[in-house]
């Protein structure tokens, strides 16, 4: 009987011991371990999130820079297309242009450059003697030697690129054309047969020979590239690369090419003695004669959309005649390319 009671007491003590819970020390140790693990998790998440944001911003800046440089290179390469040899003066967009490349440099003032490209060439159609689509070749009136008109394949007059959309106004900014990229012509500023797809010549007043059906007709363009801080998505802290096609073939007014482009800079290889070769391996930031340009070195500086989350500072280095900028919290990607003009117009004196 006594042994049974003793066993009962021992079981009760064991049960009480098993139900006592954690001690204060054990709780404090557990909380400390949990805090360390939690802080490590937060730190890992924060670092991963920061790295993700940085990579996302840098990738966007890199892409914006590539788009900008590719667009600049494409148009610069075609500068001079369809133009006559200098000296010449073409009036487009209320301004006179005298060379394939027109330079506007910041002159070391710390601002971005701008550049105007003349030529490029927008294909407005092809020559077609049956311009009015009446089934009869109009050989005696256009496209032939000594004819004073050209006829386009304008079956649908609404697609005529030389007139306003309602076909009431001749676009004088589009009066300079090239037949097949080799024959430069200035159209008359008075056109009366727009619906028939016929265009009267200005200078020269007549064609030099017969041009066969299918000969492409290109409109000479004048496109300016610059850095702007106004418009959708553009501001002083997030500037944009914009273009302005003065012929309005790419739209009216300025068009945004890429956001967060801080700077464009150019240097130029020139042929001042007109021997067809660059005068020096050293490129000029501000050539004396724009019509002597044979090649362009273009720089594009793209910046991240957002400031660095940790407040790190960065400085854009010196590029051409643009001095280094003050340090700030934006990362940058800098791209450069040397572009040779396919159609340099360095004739004349």
Buried (B, 14 or more C-beta within 10 A) or exposed (E): EEEEEEEEEEEEEEEEEEEEEEEEEEEEEEEEEEEEEEEEEEEEEEEEEEEEBBEEBBEBBBEBBBBBBBBBBEBBBBBBBBBBEBEBEBBBBEEEBBBBBBBBBBEEEEEBBBBBBBBBBBEBBBBBBBBBBEEEBBEEBBBBEEBBBBBBBBEEBEEBBBBEEEEEEBBBBBBBBBBBBEBBBBBBEEBEBBBBBBBBBBEEEEBEEEBEEEBBBBBBBBBBBBBBEEBEEBEEEBBBBBBBBBBBBBEEEBBBBBBBBBBBBBBBBBBBEBEEEBBEEEBBBBBEBBBBBBBBBBBBBBBBBBBBEEEEEBEBEEBBBBEEBEEBBBBBBBBBBEBEBEBBBBEBE
